[in-house]
Amino acid sequence: MKILVAEDEPILIRTIEMRLKRDGYEVWLAEDGQQALDRLEQGPPDLIITDIMMPYASGLEIIAAVRAKAWPKVPVIILSGMGQEDVVLEAFKLGADDYITKPFSPNELSVRVRRLLTH
């Protein structure tokens, strides 16, 4: 299964990548919103994990692009900092499936990814 991870914080994206690879997933990395949108042109991943605030395109734009491509079954997990409740609500309106507040446990991420991929 392929997971697209869009996150502009270098340490965090590497941590997520290592955890997901250890869990057996193929990981596509995007270090900003534009890279994520470019990666989506190659076809749908099985799941997307995206930060909300990134250079060039936000996580909200990524969700909108995924849903505009008529990929309603691709689950999206939003990563957000504290105090971004209004943005998280907007993400859910656009079609996000789950969100995790930073900082978070890699174990929690694994559980949430597995739950969304087995539905």
C-alpha positions in Angstrom: 0.0 0.0 0.0 1.2 3.5 -0.9 1.0 6.4 1.5 1.7 10.0 0.5 3.2 12.0 3.3 3.2 15.8 2.8 5.1 17.6 5.6 7.5 20.5 5.4 9.3 19.8 8.8 12.4 17.6 7.9 12.7 15.7 11.2 9.0 15.0 11.3 8.7 13.7 7.7 11.7 11.4 8.2 10.2 10.1 11.5 6.8 9.4 9.8 8.6 7.8 6.8 10.6 5.4 9.1 7.6 4.4 11.0 5.4 3.7 8.0 8.2 1.8 6.2 8.7 -0.3 9.4 4.9 -1.0 9.2 5.3 -2.3 5.7 4.0 0.6 3.6 5.5 2.2 0.5 6.0 5.9 1.3 5.9 8.8 -1.1 7.4 12.0 0.4 6.4 15.5 -0.4 8.3 18.3 1.4 5.8 21.0 0.4 2.3 21.3 -0.9 3.3 21.6 -4.6 5.4 18.4 -4.4 2.3 16.7 -3.0 0.1 18.0 -5.8 2.7 16.9 -8.4 2.9 13.4 -6.8 -0.9 13.1 -7.1 -0.6 13.5 -10.8 1.0 10.0 -10.8 -2.3 8.4 -9.6 -4.0 8.0 -6.2 -2.1 6.7 -3.2 -3.9 4.4 -0.8 -3.8 7.0 2.0 -2.6 10.6 2.4 -1.1 12.2 5.5 -0.7 15.9 5.1 0.3 18.9 7.2 -2.1 21.9 7.1 0.4 24.7 6.8 3.0 24.1 4.1 4.7 26.3 1.5 3.2 26.6 -2.0 0.0 24.7 -1.3 -1.8 23.9 2.0 -3.2 20.7 3.2 -6.6 22.1 2.5 -5.7 22.5 -1.1 -4.4 18.9 -1.2 -7.7 17.6 0.2 -9.6 19.7 -2.4 -7.5 18.4 -5.2 -7.9 14.7 -4.1 -11.7 15.1 -3.9 -11.8 17.0 -7.2 -10.1 14.0 -8.9 -13.1 11.9 -7.7 -11.0 9.8 -5.4 -13.5 9.8 -2.5 -12.2 6.5 -1.1 -8.6 7.8 -0.5 -8.5 8.5 3.2 -6.8 11.7 4.4 -5.2 12.3 7.8 -4.5 15.9 8.7 -1.5 16.9 10.9 -2.2 20.1 12.7 -0.6 22.2 15.4 -2.4 23.2 18.5 -5.0 26.0 18.2 -5.9 25.3 14.6 -9.5 24.0 15.3 -11.1 26.2 12.7 -8.7 24.9 10.0 -9.3 21.3 11.1 -13.1 21.8 10.8 -12.6 23.2 7.3 -10.5 20.2 6.5 -13.3 17.9 7.6 -15.8 19.9 5.4 -13.5 19.3 2.4 -13.3 15.6 3.1 -10.6 14.8 5.6 -11.1 11.5 7.5 -9.0 12.0 10.6 -6.6 14.4 12.2 -3.7 14.2 14.6 -2.5 17.1 16.7 1.3 17.7 16.7 3.3 16.5 18.5 2.0 13.0 18.3 3.2 9.4 19.0 4.4 7.3 16.0 2.4 4.4 17.6 -0.8 6.5 17.4 -0.1 7.3 13.8 0.3 3.6 13.0 -3.0 2.7 14.7 -4.9 5.4 12.8 -3.3 4.5 9.4 -4.1 0.8 9.9 -7.7 1.7 10.9 -8.3 3.8 7.8 -6.8 1.3 5.5 -8.8 -1.7 6.8 -12.2 0.0 6.4 
